[in-house]
Amino acid sequence: MPRSSTRTSSVRRSRSRRVGESAYGVLLVARTGLMGLLALLLLVAGVWTSWNTAQYAMLVKARERGMMTVSACAAERCTGPYVPTEGDGRRRAKVTIAQAAAPDKGARVEVTIKPGTAHAVRTGPAGILHAWVPFAGSLLLAALVVAGGMRLRRTAWVMGLLGAVLLGAAFAAL
């Protein structure tokens, strides 16, 4: 009667093969780490760029707030007179706002003025969503890196959908 064994026989691999497999594993870990750093860099850059405008749109307690009437638009900037409603602001004959955040000519927009400049930032839900558009773009780009470089497809789908929802909400609010 043949003897059956539950043990499997182990075949010893050559040293060069073991070194090659270890090097391949190190390359996989290095690729995943590098792609993770790239995705993190994209997200940090998006937050950094968005925060430059979002801080004025969101944190308006000690800032000059008021209403701007859009009178003219040219070269990605819209201009118009400014009338303060809160704070210690003064009337200004001309302030500028980004054309993407401005409504049609003649419309009034609630804004806050960046300290020391004549640049206005739209406040309220539309202004906040518009300020975070660069972060939404970085979420979309980072989703591609996470899916392709790190092979984390579900995480990438969540990141991409969050970025797309943020972009869509900003578009709908403006």
DRENMI-10650 format. One line per field, with one value per residue: residue in three letters; x, y, z of N, C-alpha, C in turn. Coordinates in Angstrom, 3 decimals. Example, Ala and Ser with C-alpha at 12.3 -4.5 7.8 and 13.67 -1.06 7.14 Angstrom:
residues 2
r: ALA|SER;
nx: 13.190|12.850;
ny: -5.690|-2.250;
nz: 7.800|7.080;
cax: 12.300|13.670;
cay: -4.500|-1.060;
caz: 7.800|7.140;
cx: 13.200|12.900;
cy: -3.300|0.030;
cz: 7.800|7.870;
***
This chain:
residues 174
r: MET|PRO|ARG|SER|SER|THR|ARG|THR|SER|SER|VAL|ARG|ARG|SER|ARG|SER|ARG|ARG|VAL|GLY|GLU|SER|ALA|TYR|GLY|VAL|LEU|LEU|VAL|ALA|ARG|THR|GLY|LEU|MET|GLY|LEU|LEU|ALA|LEU|LEU|LEU|LEU|VAL|ALA|GLY|VAL|TRP|THR|SER|TRP|ASN|THR|ALA|GLN|TYR|ALA|MET|LEU|VAL|LYS|ALA|ARG|GLU|ARG|GLY|MET|MET|THR|VAL|SER|ALA|CYS|ALA|ALA|GLU|ARG|CYS|THR|GLY|PRO|TYR|VAL|PRO|THR|GLU|GLY|ASP|GLY|ARG|ARG|ARG|ALA|LYS|VAL|THR|ILE|ALA|GLN|ALA|ALA|ALA|PRO|ASP|LYS|GLY|ALA|ARG|VAL|GLU|VAL|THR|ILE|LYS|PRO|GLY|THR|ALA|HIS|ALA|VAL|ARG|THR|GLY|PRO|ALA|GLY|ILE|LEU|HIS|ALA|TRP|VAL|PRO|PHE|ALA|GLY|SER|LEU|LEU|LEU|ALA|ALA|LEU|VAL|VAL|ALA|GLY|GLY|MET|ARG|LEU|ARG|ARG|THR|ALA|TRP|VAL|MET|GLY|LEU|LEU|GLY|ALA|VAL|LEU|LEU|GLY|ALA|ALA|PHE|ALA|ALA|LEU;
nx: 0.835|0.638|2.261|0.743|1.352|0.952|2.588|4.216|6.674|9.539|11.153|14.308|15.184|17.374|20.064|20.330|17.786|16.259|17.305|16.542|13.732|13.427|14.421|12.506|10.275|11.086|11.134|8.391|7.348|8.699|7.634|4.938|5.171|6.319|4.303|2.312|3.426|3.419|0.643|-0.091|1.351|0.001|-2.539|-1.929|-0.948|-3.299|-4.971|-3.440|-3.456|-6.212|-6.803|-5.745|-7.686|-10.016|-9.852|-10.602|-13.176|-14.471|-13.771|-14.796|-15.094|-13.469|-13.046|-13.431|-16.615|-19.154|-21.248|-20.884|-21.348|-21.453|-19.934|-18.331|-16.533|-13.443|-10.569|-10.393|-11.115|-13.551|-15.009|-16.247|-18.307|-18.077|-19.858|-19.824|-21.241|-20.909|-18.595|-15.611|-15.388|-14.928|-16.532|-15.845|-14.815|-14.032|-13.527|-12.087|-12.979|-12.674|-13.506|-14.744|-16.094|-17.928|-21.233|-23.605|-23.377|-24.247|-25.377|-25.609|-23.255|-22.343|-19.443|-16.082|-13.293|-9.893|-7.341|-5.513|-5.625|-7.420|-8.892|-11.640|-13.381|-15.728|-18.340|-20.338|-22.216|-21.727|-19.327|-17.588|-17.615|-16.572|-14.013|-12.822|-12.402|-9.787|-8.824|-10.664|-9.942|-7.377|-8.051|-9.208|-6.971|-5.213|-6.671|-6.310|-3.588|-3.588|-5.164|-3.786|-1.008|-0.852|-2.665|-5.080|-8.073|-10.745|-10.445|-9.499|-11.755|-13.532|-12.178|-12.106|-14.868|-15.629|-14.167|-15.384|-18.041|-17.667|-16.724|-18.988|-20.926|-19.871|-20.053|-22.849|-23.646|-22.643;
ny: -1.146|2.150|4.792|7.600|10.994|13.975|16.047|18.438|18.355|20.328|22.427|23.585|26.835|28.558|30.732|33.103|33.362|33.764|36.229|37.831|37.726|39.030|41.569|42.374|42.553|44.659|46.709|46.858|47.757|50.200|51.531|51.755|53.343|55.673|56.509|56.981|59.166|61.015|61.286|62.368|64.777|66.037|66.392|68.033|70.288|71.089|71.757|73.810|75.748|76.232|77.186|79.719|81.407|80.453|80.975|83.633|83.561|81.866|82.469|85.130|86.937|89.066|90.665|92.942|93.276|93.233|94.440|93.978|95.418|94.157|95.640|95.651|93.293|91.861|90.227|87.955|89.087|90.810|93.997|96.538|98.766|98.967|98.498|98.713|96.461|95.366|95.560|97.600|98.845|100.823|102.705|101.861|102.778|101.045|97.643|94.387|91.137|87.611|86.460|83.996|83.615|85.604|86.881|87.680|90.813|93.727|92.449|91.950|91.016|89.303|89.984|89.785|91.790|91.337|91.925|94.949|95.122|95.589|93.500|91.399|88.707|86.253|85.481|83.282|80.250|79.747|81.122|79.804|77.174|77.700|78.536|76.160|74.724|74.226|72.242|70.210|69.546|68.569|66.313|64.748|64.330|63.039|60.741|59.343|58.736|57.150|55.006|54.013|53.862|52.868|50.874|50.900|50.733|51.128|53.135|55.115|55.512|56.607|58.982|60.246|60.519|62.215|64.521|65.102|65.575|67.837|69.673|69.723|70.747|73.288|74.382|74.326|76.052|78.513;
nz: 0.000|-0.943|0.620|1.890|2.109|3.924|3.848|1.834|-0.648|-0.481|-2.689|-3.135|-3.987|-6.202|-5.196|-6.710|-7.774|-5.459|-4.610|-6.753|-6.516|-4.066|-4.714|-6.552|-4.901|-3.249|-5.138|-5.733|-3.270|-3.095|-5.330|-4.592|-2.290|-3.403|-5.166|-3.299|-1.921|-4.026|-4.503|-2.033|-2.145|-4.283|-3.110|-0.890|-2.212|-3.510|-1.330|-0.206|-2.258|-2.461|0.093|0.138|-0.932|0.269|3.013|3.284|2.305|4.073|6.793|7.992|10.094|11.250|9.079|6.305|5.127|2.612|-0.115|-3.580|-6.741|-9.894|-12.593|-14.890|-16.946|-17.746|-19.049|-17.242|-14.801|-12.898|-12.288|-10.050|-8.025|-4.418|-1.424|2.008|4.442|6.924|9.666|9.780|7.305|4.277|1.675|-1.675|-4.876|-6.831|-6.938|-7.469|-8.678|-9.160|-12.386|-12.728|-10.351|-10.337|-10.908|-13.538|-15.389|-13.608|-11.443|-7.883|-5.423|-2.498|-0.752|0.590|1.418|0.616|2.954|2.686|-0.071|-3.198|-3.923|-4.115|-2.517|-3.050|-0.783|1.304|0.493|-2.285|-2.751|-1.001|-2.017|-4.570|-3.866|-3.066|-5.374|-6.607|-4.844|-5.346|-7.956|-7.442|-5.989|-8.000|-9.693|-7.902|-7.470|-9.837|-9.635|-7.325|-8.158|-10.454|-9.742|-7.137|-7.008|-5.624|-6.058|-5.117|-3.167|-4.843|-6.467|-4.597|-3.915|-6.426|-6.974|-4.857|-5.554|-8.039|-7.225|-5.612|-7.541|-9.228|-7.443|-6.955|-9.514|-9.864|-7.819|-8.565;
cax: 0.000|1.503|2.171|0.357|1.915|0.316|3.651|4.639|8.127|9.990|12.267|15.137|15.456|18.762|20.318|20.063|16.341|15.768|17.701|15.689|12.397|13.512|14.577|11.208|9.434|11.544|10.663|6.954|7.149|9.190|6.661|3.748|5.534|6.522|2.985|1.630|3.974|2.942|-0.765|-0.108|1.819|-1.102|-3.594|-1.435|-0.916|-4.676|-5.438|-2.664|-3.965|-7.589|-6.857|-5.392|-8.940|-11.063|-9.792|-11.375|-14.582|-15.031|-13.497|-15.000|-15.489|-12.714|-12.715|-14.325|-17.646|-20.109|-21.843|-20.246|-22.178|-20.592|-20.193|-17.602|-15.668|-12.428|-9.308|-10.566|-11.459|-14.713|-14.856|-17.469|-18.255|-18.230|-20.511|-19.710|-22.444|-20.473|-17.191|-15.162|-15.003|-15.296|-16.992|-14.782|-15.358|-13.692|-12.862|-12.080|-13.293|-12.414|-14.646|-15.432|-16.937|-18.850|-22.436|-23.752|-23.201|-25.347|-25.796|-24.939|-22.636|-21.800|-18.000|-15.186|-12.105|-8.613|-6.683|-4.437|-5.780|-8.753|-9.418|-12.779|-13.599|-17.144|-18.625|-21.533|-21.980|-21.135|-17.935|-16.820|-17.439|-15.652|-12.662|-12.285|-12.291|-8.464|-8.739|-11.438|-9.091|-6.288|-8.650|-9.339|-5.635|-4.690|-7.404|-5.631|-2.321|-3.893|-5.657|-2.774|0.283|-0.938|-3.624|-6.151|-9.131|-11.907|-10.052|-9.433|-13.123|-14.090|-11.522|-12.571|-16.270|-15.667|-13.715|-16.406|-19.190|-17.284|-16.736|-20.376|-21.604|-19.375|-20.638|-24.277|-23.822|-22.321;
cay: 0.000|3.334|5.645|8.956|11.970|15.293|17.034|18.689|18.418|21.677|22.492|24.728|27.704|29.031|32.002|34.216|33.511|34.374|37.641|38.489|37.888|40.051|42.862|42.705|42.980|45.989|47.634|47.043|48.599|51.532|52.138|52.107|54.479|56.854|56.944|57.542|60.505|61.866|61.579|63.279|66.069|66.630|66.821|69.173|71.446|71.520|72.426|75.048|76.698|76.576|77.916|81.108|82.122|79.944|81.596|84.874|83.240|81.135|83.097|86.541|87.696|90.302|91.206|93.930|92.592|94.136|94.059|94.503|95.391|93.874|96.625|95.315|92.113|91.745|89.559|87.077|89.844|91.688|95.142|97.228|99.491|98.179|99.182|97.839|96.195|95.035|95.832|98.989|99.094|102.075|102.576|101.868|102.975|99.922|96.446|93.349|89.773|86.647|86.372|82.719|83.720|86.731|86.642|88.538|92.249|94.383|91.687|92.266|89.839|89.484|89.749|90.301|92.358|90.883|93.053|95.641|95.068|95.913|92.244|90.881|87.267|85.975|84.738|82.454|78.890|79.760|81.542|78.743|76.081|78.152|78.594|74.811|74.061|73.619|70.996|69.204|69.101|67.734|65.015|63.991|63.905|62.062|59.488|58.633|58.216|56.076|53.847|53.461|53.600|52.136|49.786|50.992|51.219|51.621|54.417|56.058|55.839|57.511|60.282|60.828|60.927|63.404|65.646|65.416|66.163|69.191|70.485|69.901|71.643|74.656|74.811|74.567|77.192|79.754;
caz: 0.000|-0.985|1.782|1.510|3.022|3.842|3.683|0.459|-0.741|-0.772|-3.628|-2.793|-5.134|-6.244|-4.526|-7.618|-7.882|-4.221|-4.624|-7.738|-5.949|-3.032|-5.376|-7.133|-3.780|-2.845|-6.170|-5.556|-2.095|-3.442|-6.244|-3.819|-1.447|-4.246|-5.638|-2.133|-1.709|-5.116|-4.231|-0.894|-2.648|-5.045|-2.184|-0.106|-3.114|-3.717|-0.112|-0.072|-3.245|-2.110|1.351|-0.144|-1.132|1.161|4.333|3.255|2.064|5.205|8.086|7.673|11.278|11.455|7.772|5.711|4.358|1.992|-1.389|-4.785|-7.933|-11.054|-13.644|-16.125|-16.865|-18.796|-18.706|-16.089|-13.596|-12.979|-11.406|-9.695|-6.748|-3.194|-0.312|3.187|5.231|8.278|9.947|9.710|5.917|3.654|0.299|-2.673|-6.224|-7.718|-6.437|-8.499|-8.260|-10.234|-13.287|-12.525|-9.167|-10.481|-11.712|-14.709|-15.216|-12.922|-10.260|-6.619|-4.835|-1.153|-0.823|1.611|0.787|1.158|3.620|1.999|-1.527|-3.722|-4.433|-3.362|-2.543|-2.835|0.438|1.225|-0.010|-3.630|-2.631|-0.340|-2.981|-5.623|-3.310|-2.923|-6.680|-6.821|-4.081|-6.086|-9.060|-6.924|-5.656|-9.249|-10.127|-6.946|-7.678|-10.923|-9.111|-6.381|-8.915|-11.349|-9.133|-5.877|-7.233|-4.639|-6.937|-4.361|-2.603|-5.956|-6.863|-3.591|-4.088|-7.684|-6.840|-3.996|-6.367|-9.040|-6.525|-5.226|-8.766|-9.655|-6.504|-7.206|-10.787|-9.655|-6.913|-9.260;
cx: 0.897|1.226|1.812|0.850|1.192|1.357|3.961|6.144|8.536|11.214|13.041|15.447|16.888|18.872|19.996|18.557|15.759|16.113|16.827|14.281|12.389|13.629|13.252|10.247|9.805|11.073|9.161|6.648|7.586|8.199|5.420|4.020|5.687|5.182|2.160|2.112|3.500|1.477|-0.891|0.328|0.718|-2.193|-3.163|-1.384|-2.327|-5.234|-4.739|-3.198|-5.383|-7.649|-6.520|-6.647|-9.989|-11.023|-10.584|-12.861|-15.236|-14.906|-13.596|-15.336|-14.771|-12.342|-13.763|-15.321|-18.608|-20.650|-21.108|-21.251|-21.260|-20.951|-19.480|-16.723|-14.712|-11.208|-9.381|-10.855|-12.696|-14.529|-16.220|-17.314|-18.582|-18.853|-20.435|-21.055|-22.096|-19.015|-16.879|-14.715|-15.453|-15.757|-15.792|-15.431|-15.111|-12.961|-12.962|-12.386|-12.994|-13.678|-15.427|-16.388|-17.994|-20.077|-22.468|-23.595|-24.458|-25.809|-24.999|-24.465|-22.131|-20.329|-17.330|-13.917|-10.857|-7.903|-5.540|-4.535|-7.168|-9.377|-10.517|-12.860|-15.065|-17.324|-19.914|-21.208|-21.313|-19.661|-17.053|-16.576|-16.478|-14.212|-12.022|-12.190|-10.882|-8.266|-9.516|-10.639|-7.949|-6.811|-8.785|-7.983|-5.054|-5.404|-6.770|-4.325|-2.574|-4.359|-4.552|-1.487|0.232|-1.892|-4.706|-7.377|-10.342|-11.619|-10.015|-10.827|-13.749|-13.491|-12.025|-14.012|-16.416|-15.223|-14.753|-17.634|-18.879|-17.269|-18.160|-21.147|-21.157|-19.964|-22.117|-24.525|-23.536|-23.268;
cy: 1.231|4.242|7.071|9.917|13.298|16.393|17.209|18.763|19.825|21.597|23.749|25.509|28.181|30.400|33.179|34.434|34.168|35.853|38.423|38.718|38.954|41.437|43.310|43.181|44.368|47.022|47.892|47.960|50.034|52.249|52.589|53.318|55.764|57.385|57.523|58.950|61.473|62.248|62.558|64.685|66.775|67.163|68.031|70.425|71.977|72.263|73.772|76.122|77.142|77.456|79.392|81.955|81.714|80.594|82.891|84.606|82.608|81.886|84.610|87.398|89.044|90.974|92.226|93.219|93.600|93.562|94.745|94.386|95.220|94.860|96.304|94.088|92.103|91.042|88.787|87.790|90.691|92.801|95.733|97.938|98.570|99.052|98.261|97.665|95.888|95.429|97.310|99.357|100.453|101.799|102.642|101.976|101.770|98.834|95.389|91.995|88.856|86.479|85.080|82.776|84.803|86.337|87.588|90.008|92.859|93.672|92.118|90.972|90.201|89.080|90.185|90.763|91.782|92.080|93.624|95.623|95.577|94.666|91.734|89.375|87.040|85.148|83.946|81.090|78.853|80.148|80.482|77.587|76.472|78.187|77.212|74.055|73.513|72.316|69.879|68.667|68.221|66.373|64.146|63.476|62.841|60.726|58.677|58.009|57.034|54.827|53.206|53.051|52.754|50.952|49.730|51.576|51.763|52.982|55.480|56.463|56.823|58.903|60.977|61.304|62.150|64.649|66.068|66.051|67.598|70.125|70.756|70.844|73.091|75.202|75.148|75.800|78.510|79.915;
cz: 0.000|0.210|1.347|2.578|2.842|3.697|2.216|0.439|-1.126|-1.664|-3.309|-4.056|-5.067|-5.573|-5.435|-7.783|-6.630|-4.163|-5.606|-7.219|-4.864|-3.652|-5.989|-6.041|-3.302|-3.857|-6.043|-4.373|-2.394|-4.361|-5.488|-2.934|-2.237|-4.762|-4.486|-1.825|-2.783|-4.898|-3.065|-1.312|-3.436|-4.117|-1.352|-0.969|-3.378|-2.520|0.045|-1.018|-2.892|-0.874|1.161|-0.335|-0.101|2.535|4.377|3.047|3.295|6.530|7.945|8.894|11.377|10.140|7.335|4.797|3.762|0.702|-2.534|-5.931|-9.131|-12.160|-14.951|-15.881|-18.038|-18.224|-17.385|-14.782|-13.879|-11.954|-11.109|-8.371|-5.573|-2.108|0.904|3.881|6.675|8.445|9.803|8.299|5.431|2.229|-0.633|-4.041|-7.112|-6.941|-7.533|-7.875|-9.440|-11.074|-13.093|-11.338|-9.297|-11.294|-12.920|-14.351|-14.588|-11.665|-9.031|-5.972|-3.449|-1.180|0.466|0.899|1.446|1.771|2.788|0.487|-1.908|-4.336|-3.516|-3.542|-2.230|-1.579|0.249|0.655|-1.387|-3.572|-2.002|-1.306|-4.097|-5.123|-3.231|-4.248|-6.938|-6.041|-4.772|-7.264|-8.588|-6.475|-6.904|-9.738|-9.202|-7.087|-8.799|-10.447|-8.179|-7.124|-9.737|-10.666|-7.886|-5.946|-6.145|-5.339|-6.178|-3.737|-3.691|-6.416|-5.877|-3.745|-5.342|-7.600|-5.934|-4.765|-7.388|-8.393|-6.107|-6.427|-9.238|-8.747|-6.702|-8.497|-10.601|-8.784|-7.597|-10.403;
***
